[in-house]
């Protein structure tokens, strides 16, 4: 099997992650500190926060809240902030994890949503976001990196625009966390949502939300915390205020091991490898008249090769790749429906091949050969 669906869930995981998760089941998955508030050397929860803080340039690790993934993190950010009666600006490259919570609030008459257009590669220019901001704009929510094309937005510039309007700035880093640099401090990000099972190499069901000091969204859920049980209201303070319920300790362990692997390997080294594979894809398939490519050659994460074979719907291409060549890709809308008209791919979407640090050149060339053979299949008239 050649796995090229890492934008959905990374595979394989580093051996360090596999070993850490398996080892976690050899003993009880509990710890006295519960949330990392105590800082013992063996507190894996707090250690994981510190490694994430190192990766994202966050000054206080306790400003990182663990969630089940980006969807929960984004729901916490969006539903927890005082947005009612105002406007929220988003972009055409957003994932449904942003679109649906906001559109639900809009349907309930609580907010209005403005969508900023993108170019044919999924890039959104900061000045277009500035033009979309209104007097009543309460928040700007943007996808750092398109999960379809891999286009990367200028977060630092968009942050300045949002804050000059007095709006909250929320970043969906589902695709960018672990794939490209993120700087919460210098980019002045208010809230950053991330998931662990993609480029951070963790298992499914773990992610988190960074909340800048001074910002206090309402908790998405309240309940047991394992400590301060005498309180009848949710305990205050970070991060316990937002972490009701049993923590996903195996997930946190996997995330810690994944981020450790990433930091020790070096993000630059990972990017360089993926960039090399990305360039091979463009060099070998970029001039093929039967292939339409939607991923950009600049402003990119070098992680997603998004394309279609002319005369075939994406599902057909994906089926042939898997059935005939044992190559796994992703086809369809990729949970980003607003992007379709800008790419000109309505209603079927695209084929997305997403490689990882563990993808080899040999695998990429086998994929290229398979796509070339598919272009030779007689097309329906």
C-alpha positions as CSV (number, residue, x, y, z in Angstrom):
1,X,0.0,0.0,0.0
2,X,1.1,3.5,-0.8
3,X,-0.6,5.9,1.6
4,X,-1.1,9.4,0.3
5,X,-3.9,10.6,2.6
6,X,-1.9,12.2,5.4
7,X,-4.0,15.4,5.3
8,X,-6.8,13.3,6.8
9,X,-4.7,11.2,9.2
10,X,-1.0,10.7,9.1
11,X,0.3,7.2,8.6
12,X,2.6,5.6,9.5
13,X,3.1,7.0,13.0
14,X,6.7,7.3,14.2
15,X,7.8,4.2,16.1
16,X,8.2,6.4,19.2
17,X,4.5,7.2,19.1
18,X,3.5,3.5,18.6
19,X,5.8,2.4,21.5
20,X,4.6,5.2,23.8
21,X,0.9,4.4,23.3
22,X,1.4,0.6,23.8
23,X,3.5,1.2,26.9
24,X,0.7,3.5,28.3
25,X,-1.5,0.4,28.7
26,X,0.9,-1.4,30.9
27,X,-0.1,0.7,33.9
28,X,-3.0,2.7,35.2
29,X,-3.8,5.8,33.1
30,X,-4.2,8.2,36.0
31,X,-2.1,10.9,37.6
32,X,-2.6,12.8,40.8
33,X,-2.3,16.2,39.1
34,X,-5.0,15.3,36.5
35,X,-4.6,18.5,34.5
36,X,-0.9,19.3,34.6
37,X,-1.3,22.0,37.2
38,X,1.4,20.3,39.3
39,X,4.6,20.0,37.4
40,X,6.3,16.7,38.5
41,X,8.9,15.4,36.1
42,X,6.7,12.4,35.3
43,X,3.5,14.5,34.5
44,X,3.1,13.6,30.8
45,X,0.1,16.0,30.6
46,X,2.1,19.0,31.5
47,X,5.1,17.9,29.5
48,X,3.0,17.6,26.4
49,X,1.8,21.2,26.9
50,X,5.4,22.4,27.2
51,X,6.4,20.7,24.0
52,X,3.4,22.2,22.2
53,X,4.3,25.6,23.6
54,X,7.8,25.1,22.3
55,X,6.5,24.2,18.8
56,X,4.0,27.1,18.6
57,X,6.0,29.7,20.5
58,X,3.5,30.0,23.4
59,X,4.9,31.6,26.6
60,X,2.7,29.8,29.1
61,X,2.0,26.1,28.5
62,X,-1.0,26.2,30.8
63,X,-2.8,28.4,28.1
64,X,-3.1,25.2,26.0
65,X,-6.4,23.3,26.6
66,X,-6.7,19.7,25.5
67,X,-9.8,18.7,23.4
68,X,-10.8,15.8,21.2
69,X,-9.5,17.6,18.2
70,X,-9.9,20.8,16.1
71,X,-13.7,20.4,15.8
72,X,-14.2,20.6,19.6
73,X,-11.5,23.3,19.9
74,X,-13.2,25.5,17.2
75,X,-16.6,25.0,18.8
76,X,-15.2,26.1,22.1
77,X,-13.7,29.2,20.6
78,X,-16.7,30.1,18.4
79,X,-19.5,29.4,20.9
80,X,-17.5,30.6,23.9
81,X,-16.7,34.1,22.7
82,X,-19.2,37.0,22.9
83,X,-20.1,37.2,19.2
84,X,-23.8,37.6,19.5
85,X,-25.2,40.6,17.6
86,X,-22.1,40.9,15.5
87,X,-20.4,39.8,12.3
88,X,-17.8,37.1,11.8
89,X,-15.5,37.2,8.8
90,X,-14.2,33.8,7.4
91,X,-12.7,32.7,4.1
92,X,-13.8,30.5,1.2
93,X,-11.1,27.9,2.2
94,X,-12.6,27.1,5.6
95,X,-13.4,23.6,6.8
96,X,-16.9,22.6,7.9
97,X,-15.5,22.6,11.5
98,X,-15.6,26.4,11.2
99,X,-18.4,26.8,8.7
100,X,-21.0,24.8,10.5
101,X,-20.8,26.3,14.0
102,X,-20.9,29.8,12.6
103,X,-23.7,29.0,10.1
104,X,-25.7,27.5,13.0
105,X,-25.3,30.7,15.0
106,X,-26.3,32.7,11.9
107,X,-29.4,30.5,11.3
108,X,-30.4,31.1,15.0
109,X,-30.2,34.9,14.2
110,X,-27.3,35.5,16.6
111,X,-24.6,36.6,14.1
112,X,-23.9,37.3,10.5
113,X,-21.2,35.6,8.5
114,X,-19.1,37.2,5.7
115,X,-17.1,34.9,3.4
116,X,-14.0,36.3,1.7
117,X,-13.2,34.9,-1.7
118,X,-9.9,33.1,-2.6
119,X,-8.0,32.6,-5.8
120,X,-8.0,29.4,-8.0
121,X,-5.3,27.9,-5.7
122,X,-7.1,28.6,-2.4
123,X,-5.0,31.6,-1.4
124,X,-6.7,34.5,0.4
125,X,-5.1,37.9,0.2
126,X,-5.0,39.9,3.5
127,X,-6.3,43.0,1.9
128,X,-9.5,41.2,0.9
129,X,-10.1,40.3,4.5
130,X,-9.5,44.0,5.5
131,X,-12.1,45.0,2.9
132,X,-14.7,42.6,4.3
133,X,-14.5,43.8,7.9
134,X,-17.4,45.8,9.1
135,X,-18.0,48.1,12.1
136,X,-19.8,45.2,13.8
137,X,-17.2,42.5,13.1
138,X,-16.5,40.6,16.3
139,X,-14.1,37.9,15.0
140,X,-12.0,36.9,12.1
141,X,-11.6,33.1,11.7
142,X,-9.2,31.7,9.1
143,X,-7.8,28.4,8.1
144,X,-4.0,28.8,8.2
145,X,-3.5,26.1,5.5
146,X,-6.1,24.8,3.1
147,X,-6.8,21.2,3.6
148,X,-7.6,20.9,-0.1
149,X,-4.9,22.8,-2.0
150,X,-2.3,23.3,0.7
151,X,-2.4,27.1,0.3
152,X,-0.9,28.9,3.3
153,X,-2.3,32.3,4.4
154,X,-0.3,35.2,5.8
155,X,-1.4,34.8,9.5
156,X,0.8,37.6,10.8
157,X,-0.7,40.2,8.4
158,X,-4.3,39.0,8.9
159,X,-3.8,39.2,12.7
160,X,-2.9,42.9,12.4
161,X,-6.0,43.5,10.3
162,X,-8.3,41.7,12.8
163,X,-6.9,43.4,15.8
164,X,-7.0,46.9,14.2
165,X,-10.7,46.4,14.0
166,X,-11.0,45.2,17.6
167,X,-11.9,41.7,16.5
168,X,-10.9,38.4,18.0
169,X,-8.5,36.4,15.7
170,X,-9.1,32.7,15.6
171,X,-6.8,30.4,13.6
172,X,-7.6,26.9,12.5
173,X,-4.2,25.1,12.4
174,X,-5.5,21.6,11.7
175,X,-3.3,21.3,8.6
176,X,-0.5,23.6,9.5
177,X,0.4,22.3,13.0
178,X,3.5,20.2,12.6
179,X,3.7,20.9,8.8
180,X,4.9,24.6,8.8
181,X,6.0,27.1,11.4
182,X,3.5,28.6,13.8
183,X,4.3,31.6,16.1
184,X,1.4,32.4,18.4
185,X,3.4,35.1,20.3
186,X,4.8,37.1,17.4
187,X,1.7,36.6,15.2
188,X,-0.5,37.7,18.1
189,X,-3.0,34.9,17.7
190,X,-5.9,35.0,20.1
191,X,-7.1,31.4,19.8
192,X,-5.4,28.6,17.9
193,X,-7.1,25.3,17.3
194,X,-5.1,22.2,16.4
195,X,-5.5,18.4,16.0
196,X,-3.1,15.8,16.9
197,X,-3.7,13.0,14.4
198,X,-2.3,14.8,11.3
199,X,1.2,16.3,11.1
200,X,1.7,16.1,14.8
201,X,1.8,12.3,14.5
202,X,-0.6,11.6,17.4
203,X,-3.5,9.2,17.4
204,X,-7.1,10.2,16.6
205,X,-9.2,11.8,19.3
206,X,-6.7,14.4,20.7
207,X,-6.2,18.0,19.9
208,X,-6.3,21.3,21.6
209,X,-6.9,25.1,21.8
210,X,-4.5,27.8,22.7
211,X,-6.2,30.7,24.4
212,X,-4.2,33.9,24.8
213,X,-4.1,35.3,28.3
214,X,-6.9,37.8,28.9
215,X,-9.4,36.0,26.7
216,X,-11.9,34.0,28.6
217,X,-14.4,32.1,26.4
218,X,-17.3,30.3,28.1
219,X,-16.5,26.6,28.6
220,X,-18.1,24.3,26.1
221,X,-18.7,21.7,28.8
222,X,-18.5,21.6,32.6
223,X,-18.3,18.7,35.0
224,X,-15.8,16.5,36.8
225,X,-12.2,17.5,37.0
226,X,-10.8,15.0,39.5
227,X,-9.7,17.8,41.9
228,X,-11.5,20.6,43.7
229,X,-14.5,18.3,44.0
230,X,-16.0,20.5,46.8
231,X,-16.8,23.2,44.3
232,X,-20.3,23.2,42.9
233,X,-19.3,25.3,39.9
234,X,-16.6,24.6,37.3
235,X,-13.2,25.5,38.9
236,X,-11.6,28.7,37.5
237,X,-8.1,28.9,36.1
238,X,-6.3,27.5,33.2
239,X,-6.5,24.9,31.8
240,X,-8.9,23.1,34.3
241,X,-11.8,25.5,33.5
242,X,-12.0,24.0,30.0
243,X,-11.1,20.4,30.6
244,X,-14.1,18.8,32.3
245,X,-14.4,15.0,32.0
246,X,-12.0,12.1,31.7
247,X,-8.9,13.2,29.8
248,X,-7.8,11.2,26.7
249,X,-4.5,10.1,28.4
250,X,-3.4,7.7,25.6
251,X,-4.1,10.5,23.1
252,X,-2.0,13.0,25.1
253,X,0.8,10.4,25.4
254,X,0.7,9.9,21.7
255,X,0.7,13.7,21.1
256,X,3.7,14.2,23.4
257,X,5.7,11.4,21.6
258,X,4.7,12.8,18.2
259,X,5.7,16.4,19.0
260,X,8.9,15.1,20.6
261,X,9.7,13.3,17.4
262,X,9.0,16.4,15.4
263,X,11.1,18.7,17.5
264,X,14.0,16.2,17.6
265,X,13.8,15.5,13.8
266,X,13.5,19.2,13.1
267,X,10.6,21.0,11.3
268,X,13.0,22.3,8.7
269,X,14.1,18.8,7.8
270,X,10.5,17.6,7.5
271,X,9.5,20.5,5.3
272,X,12.6,20.1,3.1
273,X,11.7,16.4,2.4
274,X,8.1,17.2,1.6
275,X,9.1,20.1,-0.6
276,X,11.3,17.8,-2.6
277,X,8.5,15.3,-3.2
278,X,6.1,18.2,-4.1
279,X,8.6,19.5,-6.7
280,X,8.8,16.1,-8.2
281,X,5.0,15.9,-8.6
282,X,5.0,19.3,-10.4
283,X,7.9,18.5,-12.5
284,X,6.5,15.2,-13.7
285,X,2.8,16.0,-13.9
286,X,2.6,19.8,-14.3
287,X,2.8,19.8,-18.1
288,X,0.4,16.9,-18.6
289,X,-2.5,18.3,-20.7
290,X,-4.9,15.7,-19.2
291,X,-4.3,16.8,-15.6
292,X,-5.7,19.9,-13.9
293,X,-3.7,21.0,-10.9
294,X,-5.1,23.2,-8.2
295,X,-2.3,23.3,-5.6
296,X,-0.1,26.4,-5.7
297,X,3.6,26.7,-6.4
298,X,4.0,29.4,-3.8
299,X,2.2,30.1,-0.5
300,X,2.1,26.4,0.1
301,X,2.7,23.8,2.8
302,X,4.2,21.4,0.2
303,X,1.9,18.8,1.7
304,X,-1.1,18.5,-0.7
305,X,-1.1,17.8,-4.4
306,X,-4.7,18.6,-5.5
307,X,-5.7,17.7,-9.0
308,X,-8.2,16.2,-11.4
309,X,-7.9,14.0,-14.4
310,X,-9.8,15.6,-17.3
311,X,-12.9,13.6,-18.4
312,X,-13.1,11.7,-15.1
313,X,-14.8,12.5,-11.8
314,X,-12.5,12.3,-8.7
315,X,-14.1,9.2,-7.3
316,X,-13.3,7.3,-10.5
317,X,-9.7,8.3,-10.2
318,X,-9.5,7.4,-6.6
319,X,-11.1,4.0,-7.2
320,X,-8.7,3.1,-10.0
321,X,-5.7,4.2,-7.9
322,X,-6.8,2.0,-5.0
323,X,-8.1,-1.0,-6.9
324,X,-5.4,-1.2,-9.5
325,X,-2.3,0.3,-7.9
326,X,-3.0,0.0,-4.1
327,X,-2.5,3.8,-3.7
328,X,-4.7,5.6,-1.2
329,X,-5.7,9.2,-1.8
330,X,-8.7,11.3,-0.8
331,X,-11.4,12.4,-3.3
332,X,-14.5,14.6,-3.1
333,X,-15.2,17.9,-1.4
334,X,-12.8,17.4,1.6
335,X,-15.3,19.1,4.0
336,X,-14.6,22.5,2.3
337,X,-17.7,23.2,0.2
338,X,-17.2,27.0,-0.1
339,X,-14.0,26.4,-2.0
340,X,-15.5,24.5,-5.0
341,X,-16.6,27.4,-7.2
342,X,-13.2,29.1,-6.9
343,X,-11.4,26.0,-8.1
344,X,-14.1,25.4,-10.8
345,X,-14.7,21.8,-9.5
346,X,-18.4,21.8,-8.8
347,X,-20.0,19.4,-7.9
348,X,-17.5,16.6,-7.7
349,X,-14.5,18.2,-6.0
350,X,-10.9,17.0,-6.5
351,X,-8.4,14.3,-6.0
352,X,-6.0,15.0,-3.1
353,X,-2.7,13.2,-2.7
354,X,-1.0,14.2,0.6
355,X,2.4,12.9,1.4
356,X,4.3,12.9,4.7
357,X,7.8,12.8,6.0
358,X,7.7,9.0,5.7
359,X,6.7,9.0,2.0
360,X,9.6,8.0,-0.2
361,X,10.6,9.2,-3.7
362,X,10.0,5.7,-5.0
363,X,6.4,5.9,-3.8
364,X,5.9,9.3,-5.4
365,X,7.2,8.0,-8.7
366,X,4.9,5.0,-8.5
367,X,2.0,7.4,-7.9
368,X,3.1,9.5,-10.9
369,X,3.2,6.4,-13.1
370,X,-0.2,5.3,-12.0
371,X,-1.7,8.8,-12.7
372,X,-0.2,8.8,-16.2
373,X,-1.7,5.4,-16.9
374,X,-5.1,6.6,-15.7
375,X,-4.9,9.6,-18.2
376,X,-4.7,7.0,-21.0
377,X,-8.0,5.4,-20.0
378,X,-10.7,6.1,-22.7
379,X,-13.0,8.8,-21.4
380,X,-16.8,8.9,-21.7
381,X,-18.1,11.3,-24.3
